[in-house]
Amino acid sequence: MAEEKQENKTEQKEQKKDASPAGTPAAEKGRKKLSKMTLSEVDNALKAAKDSMGGGKSRYMEHLEQRKKELQK
């Protein structure tokens, strides 16, 4: 019984490793650098941040707004 559980755990770990090879969207989680974002990406990130943070002001949102102003010039 204990050996079966151990085998199942190792199989699950191997499946997780194989599930998202490099270069796929699942492997590329995380934020993109603000200096590399386009105007549309900044707008989308602002909308997502406002929705998830309840419309409050965070440093991330302030930096997004600053980047948006830079791109609109």
C-alpha positions as CSV (number, residue, x, y, z in Angstrom):
1,M,0.0,0.0,0.0
2,A,2.7,2.5,0.9
3,E,4.7,1.5,-2.2
4,E,1.7,2.3,-4.4
5,K,1.3,5.7,-2.9
6,Q,5.0,6.4,-3.4
7,E,4.8,5.3,-7.1
8,N,1.7,7.5,-7.6
9,K,3.5,10.6,-6.2
10,T,6.6,10.1,-8.4
11,E,4.3,9.6,-11.5
12,Q,2.4,12.8,-10.7
13,K,5.7,14.7,-10.3
14,E,6.9,13.5,-13.7
15,Q,3.6,14.5,-15.3
16,K,3.8,18.0,-13.9
17,K,7.3,18.4,-15.3
18,D,6.2,17.2,-18.7
19,A,2.9,19.1,-18.8
20,S,4.5,22.5,-19.7
21,P,7.6,22.3,-21.8
22,A,9.7,25.5,-22.2
23,G,8.2,28.0,-24.6
24,T,4.6,27.3,-23.9
25,P,2.3,29.9,-22.2
26,A,2.1,27.7,-19.1
27,A,5.8,27.8,-18.6
28,E,5.9,31.6,-19.2
29,K,3.9,32.7,-16.2
30,G,4.6,36.0,-14.5
31,R,4.6,39.6,-15.5
32,K,6.3,41.1,-18.5
33,K,8.7,44.0,-17.8
34,L,6.9,47.3,-18.0
35,S,9.6,48.8,-20.2
36,K,8.8,46.1,-22.8
37,M,5.0,46.4,-22.8
38,T,3.0,48.0,-25.6
39,L,0.1,50.4,-25.0
40,S,-2.5,47.7,-25.4
41,E,-0.6,45.4,-23.0
42,V,-0.4,48.2,-20.5
43,D,-4.2,48.8,-20.8
44,N,-4.9,45.1,-20.3
45,A,-2.6,44.9,-17.3
46,L,-4.2,48.0,-15.8
47,K,-7.7,46.5,-16.2
48,A,-6.6,43.2,-14.7
49,A,-4.9,45.0,-11.7
50,K,-7.9,47.2,-11.0
51,D,-10.3,44.2,-11.1
52,S,-8.1,42.0,-8.8
53,M,-7.1,44.8,-6.4
54,G,-10.5,46.4,-6.2
55,G,-9.5,49.7,-7.9
56,G,-7.0,50.7,-5.3
57,K,-3.6,52.3,-6.0
58,S,-0.5,50.1,-5.8
59,R,3.0,50.8,-6.9
60,Y,2.5,48.4,-9.8
61,M,-0.6,50.3,-11.0
62,E,1.3,53.6,-10.6
63,H,4.1,52.3,-12.8
64,L,1.6,51.0,-15.3
65,E,0.0,54.5,-15.5
66,Q,3.4,56.1,-15.9
67,R,4.3,53.7,-18.7
68,K,1.0,54.5,-20.4
69,K,1.7,58.2,-20.3
70,E,5.2,57.6,-21.8
71,L,3.7,55.6,-24.7
72,Q,1.0,58.1,-25.4
73,K,3.5,60.9,-26.1
